Amino acid sequence: MKLVLIEGPGKKDSVQHYLGKDYKVMPTFGHCRDLPVKTLGVDVKNNFAPEYVVVPDHKKYVDAIKKEMKNAEAVYFASDPDREGEAIAWHMCYLLGIDPSQANRITYNEISETSVNNAIQNPRPIDDKLVNAQQARRILDRLVGYKISPILCRKIQNKLSAGRVQSVTLRLVVDREREIENFKPEEYWTLQVTLKKQDGSEETFKANLHLSKDQTIKSKEEMDKIIADIEAGKFVATNVKKSVTKSSPSAPFTTSTMQQEALNKLGMNLKTTSATAQVLYEGVEIAGGRKVPLVTYIRTDSVRIAPEAQAKAKKYITEKYGEKYVVPTPRNFKNKKDAQDAHEAIRPISLDRRPEDLEGKIQKNEYRLYKLIYDRFLASQMSDANYDSLSVDIECNGHKFKTTGRVMTFDGYTAVYNNQQAEENDDKLTKLPKIEENDTFTMTDKKPEQKYTKPPARYTEASLVKAMEEKGIGRPSTYTQSVTTLFTRSYVERDGKSIVPTELGKVVVDMLIKFFPDIMNIGFTADMEDKLDDIEYEGKDWHTVLSEFYGDFEAAVKAAAKDGTVSKLPEEISDEICEKCGSHMVIRNGRYGKFLACPNFPNCKNTKPLEETMPVEAKCPVCGKAVKRLKSKRGKFFYGCEGYPECSFMSWNIPANEKCPNCGEELFVKLYKNLKVISCDKCDYSRREKIESKSTEQNTESDNVEESINEIDILNQLDEQNEQKS
């Protein structure tokens, strides 16, 4: 028997099926060896030597693997094909006493029979450069998080955290909001006229007043003068340009473009998209059958397509759509400058698994995202769409108008996938009447509009990820966790699809910019990502990268710790009246969450708990009815179905009303002070979100800004673990 170690249990059945009975596949459930939770775990005086320990919750997995290893003739490490996966394999080598220079590492870009069996036939040693790049990132993020977070807690309020990628991402949101707040709208006018030819034709079309770049109509008086001019003049076609134009398909998805398109076209947020994509990669349960992986590896910033996949696409397109839909040579797309080309773009494993054949057999979001990935890839290998285009310049009494239109003559790739959000509403697709130079027209209607310049739009999750990618902040594996953390820390909130910084988020950014300008510098952060890439691709010494960073950073930490600056957030005034002094009570944060306090402290020390409610709206996972919060005879809370006794569901934890993306079991919400952890009892999946909890204690002002390092460590560790799992 040969032992194969993978990361998560989601793909266990598929890999086991492909390898057969001579192999035993076991998951490590992510990192089994990592930096400790309650201490820094990095000896900065000893060349940044990390202190690695077995993750407590993972000891049982390590013990089970060691037990199975005794009967194995060989061990292969098949964790994910990226830095994290390489590091997991390297750590497992240490725990199992295996030399990482032996050929025990296998990787595959898709979970298919061909790829898995090809990988097992071509093992290689652990890639030290990949491991070192991961170690450098891990230690770098640990230093930033554990050194800065306690300072924020002392200077602003407790339960705060900072992160190398997270904090710069927050700055993008705050800077955009302040740009909007400081924006001063300026008046301008536009004019659209409706024209018809003076040849007796009744067919009308629209044309817009065309201005040069430095020209603006700023008042009604200016517009009235233009209208008077054109009402007294004659409209004449001065330039008619006919052409055949083409539009080409977009590249297949990278992680970020998939996340952006899933939000824009499907309305799926980052967490939903990431979790759904992971299921598509590891394998979906098709009704009546085993799990089937549907797409290639989903954490990539490359648009490269394997020649074999291009050849299969050409064959499929020819058979289904015909020769005219096939490009003469396969389409190849250019990667952005700093893209890591270790993986392909995201694509379906097999074009024979058509989305329409899976509809109703897999979960709705799985179907929708798979169809998006499938169609985008297929379209990327199809021919251009062709149009007959017409552009007409029209003059009237010294004023220039312009109209454009086009008619599709061949649909090409748009038979499968449109690049545009709503191409049918595009003015350029308007069909114009036959127009020749010197044709004259009569104005049948005019539409002057007063408008005002608009500030830049707030970020959505999709546009924020796009900005992170364009500016080099983070990498595909970090986008979702970085943005999600901003919400769970209450640094930002949603306004529809838009992301709005809270007052807390603004104060945190200002404090970080004041004391840690390098950490908050977008260019500095992007440069650090490049240095991590240099470790991976060029073999740059990771100790040197950390040393170059740490000197100035340590000095900034010491200066911030000595500075007495404290930032107080505006108090949130409640409707509750203090019965002792008559003041409106305020909502404050204590060690155990939010509570009501009299604003006249210390003269009035009255406090009250906030009304305790269910932290989440939950439905019974058995029958779908509401879940009630109940109290046992001993005073302990538990949760039960309101349909009792017909439904006997009861649990100490709150149903999360969602399935585990790893194993498909029910998820539950566990409460820890002012945190809720959504986790699976069957595997190691978990994520953390903030909740509000009851406090009856009187807290002093110092309680509101002090935070024990152990609590900060735990919060940061939760963030780090989730980033690794993502």
VMD Tcl script that draws the C-alpha trace (Angstrom):
set ca {
  {0.00 0.00 0.00}
  {1.18 3.52 -0.87}
  {0.02 6.49 1.18}
  {-1.07 9.72 -0.55}
  {-1.60 12.83 1.60}
  {-3.91 15.57 0.32}
  {-5.03 18.82 1.99}
  {-8.79 18.70 2.37}
  {-11.26 15.83 2.56}
  {-13.39 17.24 -0.26}
  {-11.32 15.61 -3.01}
  {-10.43 12.42 -1.15}
  {-12.99 10.21 -2.89}
  {-12.08 11.44 -6.37}
  {-8.32 11.00 -5.91}
  {-8.84 7.59 -4.28}
  {-11.04 6.51 -7.18}
  {-8.45 7.52 -9.77}
  {-5.49 5.88 -7.97}
  {-7.21 2.60 -7.09}
  {-6.87 0.05 -4.30}
  {-3.06 0.04 -4.20}
  {-3.15 3.53 -2.68}
  {-4.67 4.97 0.48}
  {-5.60 8.67 0.37}
  {-5.69 10.66 3.62}
  {-6.27 14.40 4.21}
  {-4.07 16.55 6.45}
  {-6.90 19.11 6.85}
  {-4.54 21.93 5.93}
  {-1.50 22.90 8.00}
  {-0.67 20.39 10.74}
  {2.45 22.33 11.79}
  {2.47 26.08 12.18}
  {3.52 29.03 14.30}
  {2.10 28.95 17.87}
  {-1.09 30.79 18.76}
  {-0.25 32.54 22.01}
  {3.27 33.77 21.31}
  {5.01 35.54 18.44}
  {6.78 32.34 17.43}
  {9.59 34.13 15.58}
  {13.08 34.67 16.98}
  {13.90 37.99 15.34}
  {17.37 38.00 16.96}
  {18.23 34.62 15.50}
  {17.80 35.30 11.79}
  {13.98 35.15 12.11}
  {14.00 31.49 13.07}
  {10.38 30.31 13.27}
  {9.08 28.21 16.14}
  {6.86 25.60 14.54}
  {4.50 23.48 16.63}
  {1.88 20.88 15.85}
  {-1.49 22.60 15.59}
  {-3.38 21.26 18.65}
  {-6.57 20.41 16.78}
  {-4.54 18.58 14.13}
  {-2.59 16.23 16.40}
  {-5.19 13.52 15.85}
  {-4.69 13.75 12.09}
  {-0.92 13.52 12.43}
  {-1.24 10.50 14.73}
  {-3.59 8.76 12.29}
  {-1.22 9.41 9.38}
  {1.79 8.13 11.37}
  {-0.12 4.98 12.24}
  {-1.04 4.35 8.62}
  {2.49 5.16 7.49}
  {3.85 2.10 9.34}
  {2.23 -0.14 6.74}
  {3.04 2.02 3.72}
  {5.79 1.22 1.26}
  {5.87 4.86 0.06}
  {4.41 8.22 1.02}
  {3.41 10.90 -1.51}
  {2.49 14.50 -0.70}
  {-0.33 15.73 -2.96}
  {-1.28 19.01 -1.32}
  {-2.37 21.92 -3.53}
  {0.03 23.13 -6.28}
  {0.96 26.47 -4.69}
  {3.17 27.94 -1.95}
  {0.84 26.89 0.84}
  {0.54 23.40 -0.54}
  {4.32 23.08 -0.87}
  {4.77 24.27 2.72}
  {2.19 21.77 3.98}
  {4.10 18.97 2.26}
  {7.40 20.26 3.71}
  {5.99 20.38 7.24}
  {4.57 16.88 6.90}
  {7.99 15.63 5.80}
  {9.35 16.94 9.10}
  {6.57 15.40 11.18}
  {6.90 12.03 9.45}
  {10.71 11.98 9.39}
  {10.95 11.99 5.59}
  {13.78 13.69 3.72}
  {12.19 16.49 1.64}
  {14.89 16.06 -1.01}
  {13.42 12.66 -1.90}
  {11.02 12.46 -4.83}
  {7.78 12.30 -2.83}
  {5.97 15.46 -3.98}
  {3.25 15.21 -6.63}
  {1.10 18.00 -8.08}
  {-1.76 18.25 -10.54}
  {-3.67 21.22 -11.91}
  {-6.94 19.33 -12.20}
  {-8.43 16.36 -10.39}
  {-8.86 14.07 -13.37}
  {-7.78 10.47 -13.90}
  {-5.12 11.45 -16.44}
  {-3.63 14.26 -14.37}
  {-3.62 12.38 -11.05}
  {-2.06 9.25 -12.51}
  {0.48 11.26 -14.47}
  {1.45 13.06 -11.25}
  {1.92 9.84 -9.27}
  {4.23 8.58 -12.02}
  {6.37 11.74 -11.90}
  {7.11 12.66 -8.28}
  {9.71 15.32 -7.48}
  {11.49 16.65 -4.39}
  {9.97 19.45 -2.29}
  {10.63 22.81 -3.97}
  {12.68 24.80 -1.44}
  {12.02 28.09 -3.21}
  {8.26 27.69 -2.91}
  {8.58 26.73 0.75}
  {10.85 29.67 1.51}
  {8.49 32.10 -0.19}
  {5.66 30.78 1.97}
  {7.79 30.96 5.13}
  {8.74 34.54 4.37}
  {5.09 35.54 3.84}
  {3.98 33.66 6.95}
  {6.59 35.25 9.19}
  {6.18 38.67 7.63}
  {2.43 38.62 8.21}
  {2.91 37.30 11.75}
  {5.32 40.15 12.59}
  {2.98 42.80 11.21}
  {-0.17 41.38 12.81}
  {1.23 40.56 16.24}
  {3.34 43.71 16.61}
  {0.80 46.29 15.40}
  {-2.54 44.88 16.64}
  {-1.86 45.45 20.37}
  {-0.85 49.05 19.60}
  {-4.18 49.65 17.85}
  {-6.01 48.18 20.84}
  {-4.24 50.51 23.27}
  {-4.67 53.60 21.13}
  {-8.23 53.12 19.83}
  {-10.22 50.27 21.39}
  {-9.91 46.59 22.13}
  {-10.48 43.71 19.72}
  {-8.72 45.39 16.78}
  {-6.25 43.89 14.35}
  {-3.93 44.93 11.56}
  {-2.58 42.97 8.63}
  {-0.02 43.57 5.90}
  {-2.54 43.11 3.06}
  {-5.75 43.71 5.00}
  {-4.78 47.19 6.24}
  {-3.69 48.49 2.83}
  {-6.93 47.16 1.36}
  {-8.81 49.10 4.04}
  {-6.89 52.21 3.04}
  {-8.18 51.87 -0.54}
  {-11.75 51.91 0.78}
  {-11.17 54.83 3.15}
  {-9.30 56.90 0.54}
  {-12.12 56.37 -1.95}
  {-14.74 57.40 0.61}
  {-12.87 60.59 1.45}
  {-12.48 61.35 -2.23}
  {-16.25 61.07 -2.51}
  {-16.82 63.23 0.60}
  {-14.51 65.97 -0.70}
  {-15.88 65.89 -4.23}
  {-17.48 69.11 -5.47}
  {-19.93 68.49 -8.32}
  {-19.79 70.77 -11.34}
  {-22.72 71.57 -13.60}
  {-22.64 70.58 -17.26}
  {-25.17 70.10 -20.05}
  {-25.68 67.53 -22.79}
  {-27.88 67.67 -25.87}
  {-29.41 64.83 -27.85}
  {-31.47 65.48 -30.96}
  {-33.80 63.23 -32.91}
  {-33.39 63.56 -36.68}
  {-34.98 62.23 -39.84}
  {-33.83 62.48 -43.42}
  {-35.37 65.17 -45.63}
  {-36.17 62.66 -48.34}
  {-39.65 61.89 -47.08}
  {-38.51 58.98 -44.91}
  {-40.18 58.69 -41.52}
  {-37.32 56.68 -39.97}
  {-35.68 58.62 -37.14}
  {-32.40 58.27 -35.28}
  {-30.62 60.03 -32.43}
  {-27.42 62.10 -32.51}
  {-25.47 63.66 -29.65}
  {-23.79 67.05 -29.49}
  {-20.07 66.41 -29.84}
  {-17.63 68.61 -27.94}
  {-13.84 68.70 -27.91}
  {-12.03 67.48 -24.80}
  {-11.48 70.97 -23.41}
  {-15.03 72.12 -24.15}
  {-17.93 71.99 -21.67}
  {-21.39 73.54 -21.59}
  {-21.66 74.84 -18.03}
  {-24.97 76.69 -17.90}
  {-28.52 76.81 -19.22}
  {-27.73 80.10 -20.92}
  {-25.02 78.46 -23.00}
  {-27.34 75.60 -23.87}
  {-30.19 77.94 -24.83}
  {-27.86 79.72 -27.27}
  {-26.88 76.41 -28.92}
  {-30.54 75.40 -29.22}
  {-31.38 78.75 -30.83}
  {-28.51 78.20 -33.29}
  {-29.59 74.72 -34.40}
  {-33.28 75.64 -34.59}
  {-32.30 78.31 -37.13}
  {-29.84 76.09 -39.01}
  {-29.74 72.99 -41.22}
  {-28.39 69.55 -40.29}
  {-25.98 68.15 -42.89}
  {-23.94 64.92 -42.92}
  {-20.31 65.99 -43.34}
  {-18.50 62.72 -42.83}
  {-19.80 59.17 -43.20}
  {-17.49 56.31 -42.28}
  {-18.53 52.74 -43.03}
  {-16.42 49.88 -41.78}
  {-16.42 46.25 -40.75}
  {-15.48 45.94 -37.08}
  {-14.81 43.00 -34.82}
  {-14.96 42.23 -31.14}
  {-12.87 39.53 -29.55}
  {-13.63 37.30 -26.56}
  {-12.14 37.85 -23.13}
  {-9.50 35.54 -21.68}
  {-10.65 32.60 -19.55}
  {-10.98 33.33 -15.86}
  {-8.29 34.02 -13.31}
  {-9.27 34.02 -9.63}
  {-9.95 37.74 -9.55}
  {-11.82 37.98 -12.87}
  {-13.98 35.02 -11.82}
  {-14.83 36.77 -8.54}
  {-15.62 40.02 -10.35}
  {-17.83 38.40 -12.98}
  {-19.62 36.20 -10.44}
  {-20.64 39.31 -8.51}
  {-21.54 41.36 -11.59}
  {-23.45 38.68 -13.49}
  {-24.60 36.28 -10.75}
  {-24.75 38.51 -7.67}
  {-22.50 36.10 -5.73}
  {-20.27 37.68 -3.07}
  {-16.62 36.79 -2.55}
  {-17.17 34.19 0.16}
  {-19.88 32.41 -1.79}
  {-17.87 32.46 -5.00}
  {-14.71 31.16 -3.31}
  {-16.52 28.39 -1.46}
  {-18.46 27.34 -4.57}
  {-15.35 27.36 -6.75}
  {-13.57 25.15 -4.19}
  {-16.39 22.61 -4.44}
  {-16.23 22.67 -8.24}
  {-12.49 22.01 -8.04}
  {-12.65 19.25 -5.42}
  {-15.78 17.59 -6.74}
  {-19.55 18.05 -6.72}
  {-22.02 15.41 -5.72}
  {-24.04 14.62 -8.81}
  {-27.40 13.07 -7.98}
  {-27.05 9.31 -7.73}
  {-23.30 9.18 -8.23}
  {-19.90 9.90 -6.71}
  {-18.20 13.27 -6.48}
  {-16.98 14.60 -9.81}
  {-14.39 17.43 -10.06}
  {-15.49 19.92 -12.71}
  {-12.86 22.67 -13.00}
  {-9.10 23.14 -12.83}
  {-7.26 24.73 -9.91}
  {-9.12 27.88 -8.85}
  {-6.35 30.02 -7.33}
  {-4.44 31.45 -10.27}
  {-3.58 34.76 -11.90}
  {-2.54 33.17 -15.19}
  {-4.57 33.18 -18.43}
  {-2.49 30.41 -20.01}
  {-4.34 27.46 -21.55}
  {-2.76 24.05 -22.07}
  {-2.43 23.07 -25.77}
  {-4.38 19.85 -25.06}
  {-7.30 21.88 -23.72}
  {-7.18 24.18 -26.77}
  {-7.26 21.17 -29.10}
  {-10.27 19.70 -27.29}
  {-12.05 23.06 -27.42}
  {-11.45 23.32 -31.18}
  {-12.90 19.85 -31.73}
  {-15.95 20.59 -29.55}
  {-16.64 23.97 -31.18}
  {-16.33 22.49 -34.67}
  {-18.77 19.69 -33.89}
  {-21.35 21.84 -32.08}
  {-21.15 25.21 -33.85}
  {-19.37 24.59 -37.16}
  {-16.06 25.49 -38.79}
  {-16.76 29.22 -39.04}
  {-16.81 29.49 -35.24}
  {-13.27 28.12 -34.91}
  {-10.23 30.42 -34.99}
  {-7.52 29.41 -37.49}
  {-4.92 29.17 -34.72}
  {-5.62 28.65 -30.99}
  {-6.11 31.85 -29.02}
  {-3.41 32.64 -26.50}
  {-3.78 35.49 -24.02}
  {-1.03 37.58 -22.52}
  {-0.45 37.41 -18.78}
  {-0.04 40.61 -16.82}
  {3.54 41.44 -15.92}
  {3.65 39.98 -12.40}
  {1.39 36.96 -12.98}
  {2.56 33.61 -11.62}
  {2.37 31.21 -14.56}
  {2.57 28.00 -12.57}
  {-1.07 27.21 -13.28}
  {-3.48 27.49 -16.15}
  {-6.47 29.78 -16.24}
  {-9.63 28.39 -14.65}
  {-11.41 26.14 -17.13}
  {-13.68 23.07 -17.18}
  {-11.87 19.75 -16.96}
  {-14.07 18.19 -19.62}
  {-16.20 20.01 -22.19}
  {-18.34 16.87 -22.39}
  {-19.76 17.76 -18.95}
  {-22.05 20.45 -20.27}
  {-23.75 22.77 -17.77}
  {-27.19 22.02 -19.18}
  {-26.69 18.33 -18.41}
  {-25.93 19.14 -14.76}
  {-28.75 21.61 -14.12}
  {-30.95 20.29 -11.33}
  {-28.40 17.61 -10.42}
  {-26.03 19.90 -8.50}
  {-26.56 22.87 -6.19}
  {-27.88 26.05 -7.84}
  {-24.77 28.16 -7.19}
  {-22.53 25.31 -8.33}
  {-24.43 25.14 -11.60}
  {-24.42 28.91 -12.14}
  {-20.70 29.34 -11.47}
  {-19.77 26.27 -13.48}
  {-21.77 27.55 -16.45}
  {-19.99 30.91 -16.18}
  {-16.56 29.23 -16.17}
  {-17.51 26.80 -18.92}
  {-18.96 29.42 -21.26}
  {-16.13 31.90 -20.70}
  {-13.49 29.28 -21.55}
  {-15.33 27.97 -24.58}
  {-15.90 31.50 -25.93}
  {-12.21 32.32 -25.46}
  {-11.39 29.78 -28.18}
  {-14.06 30.92 -30.66}
  {-13.95 33.34 -33.59}
  {-14.60 37.09 -33.39}
  {-18.04 38.64 -33.67}
  {-18.35 40.80 -36.83}
  {-20.33 44.01 -37.34}
  {-21.15 46.44 -40.12}
  {-20.44 49.75 -38.42}
  {-21.43 53.27 -39.37}
  {-20.11 56.54 -37.90}
  {-21.66 59.82 -39.04}
  {-20.59 63.43 -38.33}
  {-23.41 65.97 -38.70}
  {-23.04 69.73 -38.56}
  {-25.64 72.42 -37.92}
  {-24.83 76.12 -37.78}
  {-21.29 75.54 -36.49}
  {-22.21 72.80 -34.02}
  {-21.09 69.18 -34.50}
  {-23.23 66.14 -33.74}
  {-22.22 62.51 -33.90}
  {-24.10 59.24 -34.22}
  {-22.80 55.71 -34.45}
  {-24.42 52.38 -35.02}
  {-23.58 48.86 -35.93}
  {-25.36 45.72 -37.01}
  {-24.04 42.26 -36.15}
  {-23.31 40.21 -39.24}
  {-21.78 37.19 -37.48}
  {-22.22 36.35 -33.79}
  {-18.97 34.38 -33.31}
  {-18.09 33.88 -29.65}
  {-21.20 35.83 -28.52}
  {-23.21 32.73 -29.41}
  {-21.84 31.43 -26.10}
  {-20.74 34.37 -23.94}
  {-21.07 38.17 -24.10}
  {-18.26 40.34 -22.76}
  {-20.74 43.18 -22.17}
  {-23.07 43.33 -19.18}
  {-26.04 44.39 -21.33}
  {-24.85 44.62 -24.91}
  {-28.36 44.85 -26.29}
  {-28.64 48.31 -24.68}
  {-25.43 49.59 -26.23}
  {-26.06 52.59 -28.53}
  {-23.40 51.25 -30.85}
  {-25.72 48.39 -31.78}
  {-28.36 50.85 -33.04}
  {-29.35 50.29 -36.65}
  {-29.12 53.55 -38.60}
  {-30.90 54.41 -41.87}
  {-28.84 54.58 -45.03}
  {-26.86 57.85 -44.81}
  {-24.52 59.44 -47.36}
  {-22.39 62.57 -47.16}
  {-24.31 65.82 -47.73}
  {-27.62 64.23 -46.76}
  {-29.79 66.73 -44.89}
  {-32.00 66.13 -41.88}
  {-34.91 67.66 -39.99}
  {-34.89 67.85 -36.19}
  {-38.06 66.29 -34.78}
  {-37.12 66.48 -31.10}
  {-34.42 67.78 -28.80}
  {-33.41 66.71 -25.30}
  {-31.14 69.09 -23.37}
  {-30.14 67.71 -19.96}
  {-28.61 69.42 -16.97}
  {-26.14 67.09 -15.28}
  {-23.49 67.24 -12.60}
  {-20.12 65.56 -12.49}
  {-20.17 62.55 -10.20}
  {-17.58 61.39 -7.68}
  {-15.86 58.06 -8.21}
  {-18.06 55.12 -7.31}
  {-17.61 53.33 -4.02}
  {-15.91 49.98 -4.23}
  {-17.90 46.80 -4.51}
  {-16.30 43.50 -3.57}
  {-15.62 42.91 -7.26}
  {-14.09 46.31 -7.99}
  {-12.04 46.17 -4.78}
  {-10.53 42.84 -5.80}
  {-9.83 44.31 -9.24}
  {-8.05 47.27 -7.62}
  {-6.03 44.95 -5.39}
  {-4.92 42.96 -8.43}
  {-4.08 46.04 -10.50}
  {-2.07 47.62 -7.67}
  {-0.26 44.38 -6.76}
  {-1.79 44.10 -3.28}
  {-1.93 40.45 -2.24}
  {-2.25 37.43 -4.48}
  {-5.20 35.27 -5.67}
  {-5.23 33.18 -2.50}
  {-5.50 36.26 -0.25}
  {-8.14 38.43 -1.94}
  {-11.22 36.87 -0.34}
  {-9.86 36.61 3.20}
  {-8.45 40.15 3.15}
  {-11.77 41.69 2.11}
  {-13.84 39.43 4.38}
  {-11.74 40.36 7.40}
  {-12.60 44.03 6.91}
  {-16.27 43.18 7.41}
  {-15.75 40.86 10.38}
  {-13.64 43.50 12.13}
  {-16.37 46.11 11.52}
  {-13.92 48.29 9.59}
  {-16.34 48.41 6.66}
  {-20.02 47.71 6.05}
  {-22.26 47.17 3.07}
  {-24.56 49.69 1.49}
  {-26.27 47.55 -1.12}
  {-23.36 46.20 -3.16}
  {-21.11 49.08 -2.15}
  {-18.46 48.93 0.58}
  {-18.48 51.84 3.03}
  {-15.83 52.38 5.72}
  {-17.07 52.77 9.28}
  {-15.78 55.50 11.59}
  {-13.70 52.79 13.23}
  {-12.18 51.89 9.86}
  {-11.26 55.52 9.20}
  {-9.66 55.95 12.63}
  {-7.67 52.73 12.20}
  {-6.36 53.86 8.80}
  {-5.36 57.29 10.14}
  {-3.56 55.75 13.10}
  {-1.71 53.24 10.92}
  {-0.69 55.90 8.39}
  {0.66 58.06 11.21}
  {2.84 55.40 12.81}
  {3.39 52.87 9.99}
  {3.51 54.78 6.70}
  {5.49 52.04 4.94}
  {3.01 49.31 5.87}
  {0.18 51.51 4.59}
  {2.00 52.50 1.39}
  {0.45 50.75 -1.60}
  {3.70 50.82 -3.57}
  {5.64 49.40 -0.61}
  {3.13 46.55 -0.24}
  {3.24 45.72 -3.95}
  {7.05 45.78 -3.85}
  {7.01 43.29 -0.99}
  {4.87 40.94 -3.08}
  {7.48 41.19 -5.83}
  {10.21 40.29 -3.33}
  {8.25 37.23 -2.25}
  {8.01 36.28 -5.93}
  {11.79 36.75 -6.19}
  {12.22 34.16 -3.43}
  {10.00 31.73 -5.32}
  {11.32 32.26 -8.83}
  {14.83 33.64 -8.41}
  {15.83 31.88 -5.18}
  {16.47 35.13 -3.25}
  {17.35 34.44 0.39}
  {14.20 34.82 2.48}
  {16.13 35.85 5.59}
  {17.50 38.82 3.65}
  {14.01 39.92 2.60}
  {12.82 39.82 6.21}
  {15.94 41.57 7.50}
  {15.57 44.40 4.99}
  {12.00 44.89 6.15}
  {12.35 44.46 9.90}
  {14.85 47.17 10.84}
  {12.66 50.13 9.96}
  {9.53 48.27 11.04}
  {10.89 47.56 14.53}
  {11.83 51.21 14.95}
  {8.30 52.25 13.94}
  {6.76 49.81 16.44}
  {8.89 51.17 19.27}
  {8.08 54.77 18.36}
  {4.36 54.01 18.21}
  {4.47 52.25 21.58}
  {6.14 55.25 23.24}
  {3.81 57.82 21.69}
  {0.87 58.67 23.93}
  {-1.60 59.41 21.14}
  {-5.05 57.91 21.73}
  {-7.98 58.20 19.32}
  {-11.48 58.11 20.75}
  {-14.35 57.04 18.54}
  {-17.54 59.10 18.63}
  {-19.91 57.56 21.16}
  {-23.02 55.82 19.83}
  {-25.99 57.34 21.65}
  {-28.90 55.01 22.41}
  {-32.58 55.74 23.10}
  {-32.21 54.28 26.61}
  {-32.48 56.82 29.46}
  {-30.31 56.44 32.54}
  {-32.74 56.13 35.46}
  {-30.12 57.51 37.87}
  {-29.29 60.83 36.16}
  {-31.64 61.14 33.18}
  {-28.96 61.15 30.44}
  {-29.18 59.23 27.19}
  {-27.06 56.13 27.70}
  {-24.30 55.34 25.21}
  {-23.14 52.06 23.71}
  {-19.62 51.11 24.68}
  {-17.31 48.20 24.04}
  {-16.05 46.15 26.95}
  {-14.02 43.00 27.30}
  {-17.16 40.92 26.84}
  {-18.79 42.90 24.07}
  {-21.05 45.94 23.85}
  {-23.05 47.30 26.78}
  {-25.01 50.41 27.75}
  {-23.26 52.91 30.00}
  {-24.04 56.33 31.39}
  {-22.00 59.03 29.61}
  {-21.45 60.82 32.96}
  {-19.00 58.20 34.26}
  {-17.37 58.37 36.81}
  {-19.99 60.61 38.45}
  {-22.67 58.14 37.37}
  {-21.59 54.49 37.11}
  {-24.87 53.06 35.82}
  {-24.58 50.31 33.20}
  {-27.03 47.97 31.51}
  {-26.73 44.99 29.23}
  {-27.88 45.33 25.66}
  {-30.97 43.26 25.00}
  {-29.77 39.76 24.27}
  {-31.13 38.26 21.09}
  {-30.33 35.39 18.80}
  {-26.95 36.20 17.17}
  {-28.23 34.82 13.85}
  {-31.58 33.94 12.33}
  {-31.52 30.17 12.16}
  {-33.74 27.56 10.59}
  {-33.98 23.94 11.62}
  {-31.75 21.79 9.38}
  {-34.27 18.92 9.72}
  {-37.63 20.52 8.89}
  {-36.82 24.13 7.97}
  {-38.84 25.80 10.73}
  {-37.40 28.56 12.93}
  {-34.96 27.69 15.72}
  {-35.65 29.10 19.20}
  {-33.17 29.98 21.90}
  {-33.99 27.98 25.04}
  {-32.55 27.73 28.54}
  {-31.89 24.46 30.30}
  {-32.73 23.82 33.95}
  {-29.13 24.62 34.82}
  {-29.30 27.95 33.01}
  {-27.33 26.96 29.93}
  {-28.59 28.09 26.53}
  {-29.35 25.61 23.79}
  {-31.27 25.73 20.54}
  {-34.31 23.77 19.46}
  {-36.86 23.62 16.66}
  {-40.10 25.52 17.22}
  {-41.86 22.51 15.71}
  {-41.19 20.39 18.82}
  {-42.44 17.73 19.56}
  {-43.13 16.93 15.89}
  {-39.48 17.81 15.20}
  {-37.02 16.94 17.96}
  {-33.97 18.81 16.64}
  {-31.85 20.29 19.44}
  {-28.24 21.49 19.52}
  {-25.89 23.35 21.84}
  {-24.83 25.37 18.79}
  {-26.83 27.46 16.34}
  {-27.42 26.00 12.87}
  {-25.66 28.16 10.28}
  {-28.11 27.12 7.55}
  {-25.33 26.30 5.11}
  {-23.34 23.28 4.07}
  {-19.63 22.80 4.70}
  {-17.71 23.56 1.48}
  {-15.25 20.79 2.39}
  {-17.44 17.82 3.31}
  {-21.03 18.91 2.70}
  {-22.20 18.45 6.30}
  {-24.24 21.01 8.26}
  {-22.33 23.99 9.67}
  {-22.98 25.33 13.18}
  {-22.32 28.66 14.90}
  {-20.32 28.50 18.12}
  {-20.19 31.54 20.40}
  {-16.96 32.81 21.95}
  {-17.47 36.08 23.82}
  {-18.02 38.58 21.03}
  {-17.03 36.18 18.27}
  {-18.98 33.57 16.42}
  {-17.15 30.77 14.68}
  {-18.96 29.00 11.87}
  {-17.51 25.52 11.85}
  {-18.05 21.94 10.82}
  {-18.16 19.12 13.38}
  {-17.12 16.56 10.79}
  {-13.99 18.22 9.40}
  {-11.70 21.16 10.14}
  {-13.52 23.90 8.21}
  {-14.18 27.12 10.15}
  {-14.46 30.87 9.73}
  {-14.90 33.68 12.23}
  {-17.36 36.57 12.36}
  {-18.04 39.27 14.92}
  {-21.15 39.27 17.16}
  {-22.39 41.41 20.00}
  {-22.75 39.85 23.44}
  {-24.01 40.79 26.88}
  {-22.01 42.53 29.56}
  {-23.24 43.59 33.00}
  {-19.86 44.71 34.30}
  {-18.84 48.30 34.90}
  {-15.86 48.97 32.65}
  {-13.39 51.79 33.22}
  {-12.01 53.90 30.39}
  {-8.80 51.88 30.44}
  {-10.79 48.69 29.87}
  {-11.95 50.06 26.55}
  {-8.45 50.47 25.12}
  {-6.54 47.63 26.76}
  {-6.33 44.15 25.27}
  {-4.33 41.15 26.41}
  {-1.77 39.90 23.93}
  {-3.22 36.40 24.18}
  {-6.63 37.54 22.92}
  {-4.97 39.43 20.05}
  {-2.92 36.34 19.24}
  {-6.05 34.22 19.03}
  {-7.84 36.69 16.78}
  {-4.86 36.93 14.44}
  {-4.43 33.17 14.42}
  {-8.03 32.74 13.34}
  {-7.41 35.17 10.47}
  {-4.22 33.36 9.50}
  {-5.81 29.92 9.59}
  {-8.68 31.08 7.40}
  {-6.24 32.67 4.92}
  {-4.39 29.36 4.65}
  {-7.62 27.42 4.12}
  {-8.82 29.90 1.50}
}
mol new
graphics top color blue
foreach p $ca { graphics top sphere $p radius 0.5 }
foreach p [lrange $ca 0 end-1] q [lrange $ca 1 end] { graphics top cylinder $p $q radius 0.2 }
display resetview
